[in-house]
């Protein structure tokens, strides 16, 4: 290797080392700053909201990113709505907001202030199960139970929406709720049965 080639190689190595050190410093600086900063508390960064759930108001302070599902389960101890896929695919987290069914894992708690939220815990009246809940029991429309609350909430909505004219129609309008145990025939039978009950 010539002296000139060695010098050129030495210069390239020096530049690369210096550049690498500069990049490492630039990356490490904000990380070190962030770790040195005091942790922010939810109270300091949260948003005060009032959620009306099952007819009762609940005052909470939540971070803006908290989903309705997490607020219900973690803050209000209403664990009927299940965290299944957490991506809006399984329907286990279905609740009603202003009478319409939604997947609570896909909506933010702060967006539901001032609205009427109903969870599966709020369906029973005066100690008596909702007709859909009774029909699910009669038709053995659940096994592991992971999807049951979401299935029940969707079934109530399907009946209220008037989509129970046929088995195929019920299947179509319940298709947003998955059952890993594949108890679909029993669920459809329960919905058809409950649809015959007088509505309050």
Secondary structure, 3 states (H helix, E strand, C coil): CCHHHHHHHHHHHHHHHHHHHHHHHHHHHHHHHHHHCCCCCHHHHCEEEEEEECCEEEEEEECCCCEHHHHHHHHCCCCCCCCCCCCCCCCCCEEEECCEEEEHHHCEHHHHCCCEEECHHHCCECCECCHHHHHHHHCCCCCCCCCHHHHHHHHHHHHHHCCCCCHHHHHHHCCCCCCCCCCHHHHHHHHHHHHCCCCC
